[in-house]
């Protein structure tokens, strides 16, 4: 199981603890992506704590292969992406998932638009 985490929001106005968690996850810039394979509970807890600033979800092997071919460097699991073609709706509305922030069930589609 591969989990992709994409940073959606920038750094302006974020609390220090949130910025520190994002740096520990190695997603320091907007539209940076990190792929975790078989992540442990600590990593998943860190992702959950910054869910209002990132989009995360499971990706299949085909999407990971495309991502690695288009953006991979030296076999690392870190990728810089384009902003999504067609725009992005990065907002939540009264606690209801409306945008891409948080757990995203359509992560393959989002990554496809960002390659």
ABEGO torsion letter per residue (X at the ends): XBBBBBBABBABGBBAAAAAAAAAAGBABBGBBBBBBGBBAAAAAAAAAAAAABBBEBBBAAAAAAAAAAABBGGBABBBBBBBBGEBBABBBGGBBABABEBBAAAAAAAAAAX
